[in-house]
Amino acid sequence: MRIACAQILSGTDPAANLELLADYTDRAAAEGAKLVVFPEATMCRFGVPLGAVAEPLDGPWADGVREIAAQHNITVVAGMFTPSGDGRVHNTLLATGPHADTHYHKIHLYDAFGFAESRTVAPGFDPVVIDVDGVGVGLSTCYDIRFPTLYAELADRGAQLIAVCASWGAGPDKVRQWELLACARALDSTSYIAAVGQADPGSAESSGAPTGVGRSLVASPWGEALVSAGASPQLLVHDIDLEAVTTARQTLAVLSNRADFVQVGKAESRG
């Protein structure tokens, strides 16, 4: 399956960001991709009040994404913000296309490195896998990448490819961590990982919010970075070989070899 990773640089205007999404989706479809993955916060970058831009999943921004996906007969995954009902917002991935119209609310909130996402964002609780041309695609967002159990769960639910949509915070060693974690999660789940981040805004952005470092990549089920981007906006297009997932899961059987620690503990206590 041919996939595209749209490493964009979102601004604060959702309408302008929707035009950017339309442009990259058009380019991805023209290159034959069946799936195009955009970063977290595609709708609006971090660093501004999110409640003012959040819209429901049947609102105009989400409907605009649906129209773009339908026009190009391609599945689009893109980050947006939706009302949570408790005064905060959800950090949401919208997934829409020929065989899917669903969403994922970010489970693990970025209360780290001096940033407190949970002050303004409410967590989700449900892992999500969608179907793209018969391929299971798991959904995850940014800080989720530090929690390997989520990726094993997505693989258990049928994911062969897992998207990580991010607006990765800059800082010492953070690019190395991003690249290392993407490859590690590929190994944990014996799945392809499409890790798509916001491009690096450089010195133009100084709010202190996590606004992106670029370095999007596709990792194989063997934990190898197959293709990667630099810091600037870029469209990565790559063909994934699903037989590699089958081979990896037969050879490196980490999913089936996992121990049930509850049962192990009970057995030890009986002994």
C-alpha positions as a printed NumPy array, in Angstrom:
array([[  0.   ,   0.   ,   0.   ],
       [  1.261,   3.465,  -0.839],
       [  1.063,   5.967,   2.013],
       [  1.886,   9.657,   2.33 ],
       [  3.16 ,  11.583,   5.348],
       [  2.268,  15.271,   5.155],
       [  4.771,  17.183,   7.273],
       [  3.161,  20.612,   7.294],
       [  3.521,  23.775,   9.346],
       [  0.126,  24.708,  10.759],
       [ -0.753,  28.263,  11.635],
       [ -3.478,  29.67 ,  13.847],
       [ -6.17 ,  30.036,  11.134],
       [ -8.182,  26.802,  10.694],
       [ -9.426,  27.897,   7.259],
       [ -5.881,  28.44 ,   5.99 ],
       [ -4.818,  25.116,   7.479],
       [ -7.705,  23.404,   5.685],
       [ -6.405,  24.841,   2.4  ],
       [ -2.973,  23.454,   3.267],
       [ -4.538,  20.052,   3.935],
       [ -6.317,  20.192,   0.573],
       [ -3.053,  20.962,  -1.243],
       [ -1.096,  18.126,   0.375],
       [ -3.982,  15.686,  -0.071],
       [ -4.152,  16.556,  -3.765],
       [ -0.423,  15.917,  -4.089],
       [ -0.627,  12.631,  -2.172],
       [ -3.504,  11.371,  -4.315],
       [ -1.69 ,  12.398,  -7.499],
       [  1.193,  10.144,  -6.421],
       [ -1.154,   7.207,  -5.89 ],
       [ -1.34 ,   7.151,  -2.088],
       [ -4.331,   5.45 ,  -0.47 ],
       [ -3.686,   7.13 ,   2.889],
       [ -2.331,  10.542,   3.805],
       [ -1.417,  11.241,   7.433],
       [ -1.187,  14.781,   8.775],
       [  0.252,  15.913,  12.119],
       [ -1.38 ,  16.58 ,  15.427],
       [ -2.84 ,  20.105,  15.571],
       [ -3.334,  20.329,  11.804],
       [ -6.46 ,  22.403,  12.467],
       [ -4.562,  24.94 ,  14.584],
       [ -1.084,  24.938,  16.087],
       [ -0.449,  24.894,  19.814],
       [  0.365,  28.11 ,  21.657],
       [ -3.049,  29.794,  21.351],
       [ -6.297,  29.23 ,  23.319],
       [ -7.714,  26.013,  21.905],
       [-11.263,  26.395,  23.204],
       [-11.864,  29.227,  20.766],
       [-10.997,  27.075,  17.724],
       [-12.434,  23.709,  18.797],
       [-15.327,  22.427,  16.684],
       [-17.536,  19.323,  16.886],
       [-16.867,  16.361,  14.635],
       [-19.834,  17.392,  12.473],
       [-18.649,  21.003,  12.277],
       [-17.408,  22.896,   9.213],
       [-13.695,  22.067,   9.583],
       [-14.247,  18.315,   9.882],
       [-16.788,  18.387,   7.066],
       [-14.216,  20.213,   4.948],
       [-11.724,  17.395,   5.541],
       [-14.407,  14.853,   4.594],
       [-15.104,  16.675,   1.329],
       [-11.398,  16.763,   0.464],
       [-10.995,  13.048,   1.218],
       [-14.073,  12.182,  -0.861],
       [-12.951,  14.343,  -3.765],
       [ -9.656,  12.445,  -3.987],
       [-10.938,   8.998,  -2.924],
       [ -8.253,   8.818,  -0.248],
       [ -8.257,   8.296,   3.52 ],
       [ -7.128,  11.35 ,   5.482],
       [ -5.97 ,  11.342,   9.104],
       [ -5.551,  14.814,  10.593],
       [ -5.337,  16.401,  14.022],
       [ -8.028,  18.776,  15.247],
       [ -9.58 ,  19.958,  18.513],
       [-13.12 ,  19.106,  19.603],
       [-15.149,  20.229,  22.652],
       [-14.905,  17.81 ,  25.579],
       [-17.939,  18.938,  27.568],
       [-15.972,  19.825,  30.725],
       [-14.603,  23.184,  29.612],
       [-11.537,  21.659,  28.02 ],
       [-11.08 ,  20.242,  24.52 ],
       [-10.156,  16.836,  23.138],
       [ -6.968,  16.496,  21.117],
       [ -8.605,  14.543,  18.313],
       [ -7.566,  12.707,  15.177],
       [-10.215,  12.714,  12.467],
       [ -9.953,   9.713,  10.13 ],
       [-12.129,   9.861,   7.063],
       [-12.137,   8.272,   3.635],
       [-13.717,   5.58 ,   1.452],
       [-13.93 ,   2.998,   4.264],
       [-13.711,   5.07 ,   7.447],
       [-15.286,   8.027,   9.211],
       [-14.258,   7.97 ,  12.84 ],
       [-12.049,   9.694,  15.385],
       [ -9.502,   9.086,  18.116],
       [ -9.152,  11.228,  21.249],
       [ -5.549,  11.348,  22.497],
       [ -5.171,   9.069,  25.525],
       [ -1.818,  10.102,  27.005],
       [ -1.636,  13.826,  27.699],
       [  1.641,  15.715,  27.512],
       [  2.231,  16.697,  31.135],
       [  5.99 ,  16.634,  30.731],
       [  9.007,  18.813,  29.936],
       [  7.315,  21.781,  31.629],
       [  4.117,  21.612,  29.564],
       [  0.737,  20.662,  31.096],
       [ -1.604,  19.582,  28.307],
       [ -4.185,  18.262,  30.789],
       [ -5.005,  21.793,  31.941],
       [ -6.785,  22.486,  28.669],
       [ -7.198,  19.028,  27.097],
       [ -9.33 ,  16.124,  28.355],
       [ -8.025,  12.585,  27.753],
       [ -9.6  ,   9.915,  25.598],
       [ -9.795,   6.28 ,  26.634],
       [-10.396,   4.104,  23.565],
       [ -7.731,   2.785,  21.142],
       [ -8.87 ,   3.008,  17.507],
       [ -8.029,   0.971,  14.399],
       [ -9.478,   1.881,  11.011],
       [ -9.634,   0.034,   7.694],
       [ -7.806,   1.46 ,   4.69 ],
       [ -8.111,  -0.732,   1.602],
       [ -8.28 ,  -3.839,   3.795],
       [ -5.288,  -2.776,   5.914],
       [ -5.684,  -2.155,   9.653],
       [ -4.339,   1.287,  10.576],
       [ -3.986,   2.221,  14.239],
       [ -4.207,   5.815,  15.421],
       [ -2.023,   7.504,  18.032],
       [ -0.933,  11.011,  18.937],
       [  2.45 ,  12.429,  19.91 ],
       [  3.069,  11.644,  23.628],
       [  1.318,   8.286,  23.114],
       [  4.559,   7.145,  21.447],
       [  6.202,   6.834,  24.877],
       [  3.724,   4.126,  25.962],
       [  4.45 ,   0.802,  24.215],
       [  1.414,  -1.055,  25.567],
       [ -0.874,   1.094,  23.406],
       [  0.956,  -0.036,  20.257],
       [  0.769,  -3.703,  21.212],
       [ -2.957,  -3.231,  21.848],
       [ -3.448,  -1.618,  18.439],
       [ -1.638,  -4.559,  16.832],
       [ -3.864,  -6.957,  18.79 ],
       [ -6.86 ,  -5.124,  17.333],
       [ -5.632,  -5.684,  13.787],
       [ -3.275,  -2.794,  13.059],
       [ -0.506,  -3.514,  10.553],
       [  0.393,   0.154,  10.222],
       [  0.179,   2.647,  13.081],
       [  0.07 ,   6.401,  12.523],
       [  1.689,   8.697,  15.072],
       [  0.485,  12.26 ,  14.507],
       [  2.637,  14.708,  16.451],
       [  3.565,  18.263,  17.23 ],
       [  6.782,  17.243,  18.935],
       [  8.273,  19.633,  21.461],
       [ 11.77 ,  20.883,  20.746],
       [ 14.592,  20.588,  23.243],
       [ 17.891,  18.857,  23.996],
       [ 17.994,  15.344,  22.514],
       [ 14.291,  15.493,  21.587],
       [ 14.808,  14.726,  17.873],
       [ 16.848,  11.63 ,  18.75 ],
       [ 14.128,  10.507,  21.164],
       [ 11.434,  10.955,  18.505],
       [ 13.315,   8.866,  15.967],
       [ 14.278,   6.209,  18.531],
       [ 10.754,   5.903,  19.913],
       [  9.188,   5.56 ,  16.451],
       [ 11.509,   2.667,  15.611],
       [ 11.009,   1.084,  19.042],
       [  7.219,   1.16 ,  18.736],
       [  7.542,  -0.513,  15.334],
       [  9.475,  -3.324,  17.01 ],
       [  7.048,  -3.527,  19.961],
       [  4.071,  -3.966,  17.658],
       [  5.85 ,  -5.586,  14.683],
       [  3.989,  -3.039,  12.575],
       [  4.879,  -0.232,  10.237],
       [  4.953,   3.158,  11.964],
       [  4.134,   6.344,  10.064],
       [  5.366,   9.043,  12.444],
       [  4.261,  12.416,  11.095],
       [  5.197,  15.629,  12.836],
       [  4.672,  19.324,  12.406],
       [  7.546,  20.973,  10.572],
       [  9.973,  23.066,  12.592],
       [  8.793,  26.71 ,  12.724],
       [ 12.296,  27.828,  13.689],
       [ 12.804,  31.117,  15.468],
       [  9.469,  32.417,  14.126],
       [  7.678,  30.603,  16.952],
       [  8.686,  31.341,  20.54 ],
       [  5.522,  30.663,  22.59 ],
       [  7.104,  27.708,  24.412],
       [  4.361,  25.41 ,  23.141],
       [  5.251,  22.146,  21.338],
       [  5.064,  23.35 ,  17.757],
       [  7.157,  20.75 ,  15.961],
       [ 10.651,  19.647,  14.966],
       [  9.854,  17.928,  11.66 ],
       [ 11.772,  14.65 ,  11.107],
       [  8.748,  12.603,  10.043],
       [  9.584,   8.999,   9.19 ],
       [  8.265,   5.596,   8.222],
       [  9.673,   2.682,  10.243],
       [  9.478,  -0.983,   9.251],
       [  8.229,  -3.817,  11.52 ],
       [ 11.927,  -4.54 ,  12.119],
       [ 12.5  ,  -1.077,  13.588],
       [ 14.336,   0.318,  10.571],
       [ 13.756,   3.906,   9.455],
       [ 12.901,   3.442,   5.778],
       [ 12.386,   7.059,   4.768],
       [ 12.598,  10.308,   6.71 ],
       [ 12.144,  14.037,   6.335],
       [ 14.189,  17.007,   7.386],
       [ 12.916,  19.922,   9.457],
       [ 11.011,  21.798,   6.726],
       [  7.548,  21.094,   5.255],
       [  7.643,  18.021,   3.034],
       [  5.458,  15.253,   1.609],
       [  6.919,  11.776,   2.105],
       [  5.435,   9.05 ,  -0.094],
       [  6.358,   5.431,   0.563],
       [  5.172,   1.947,  -0.407],
       [  4.785,  -0.458,   2.504],
       [  5.044,  -4.224,   2.011],
       [  2.464,  -5.896,   4.239],
       [  4.175,  -9.261,   3.871],
       [  6.934,  -7.778,   6.026],
       [  4.433,  -7.516,   8.891],
       [  3.498, -11.188,   8.544],
       [  7.142, -12.239,   8.405],
       [  8.121, -10.095,  11.387],
       [  5.275, -11.455,  13.503],
       [  6.22 , -15.026,  12.683],
       [  9.931, -14.475,  13.272],
       [  9.953, -11.916,  16.098],
       [  6.87 , -13.154,  17.922],
       [  6.801, -10.53 ,  20.673],
       [  3.027, -10.151,  20.488],
       [  2.33 , -13.838,  21.013],
       [  5.224, -14.341,  23.474],
       [  4.062, -11.71 ,  25.959],
       [  3.667, -12.98 ,  29.506],
       [  0.445, -12.488,  31.434],
       [  1.903, -10.957,  34.579],
       [ -1.281, -11.458,  36.589],
       [ -1.199, -15.173,  35.902],
       [  2.568, -15.356,  36.449],
       [  2.146, -13.695,  39.828],
       [ -0.595, -16.117,  40.842],
       [  1.525, -19.091,  39.848],
       [  4.49 , -17.813,  41.84 ],
       [  2.34 , -17.181,  44.907],
       [  1.049, -20.761,  44.766],
       [  4.616, -22.067,  44.576]])
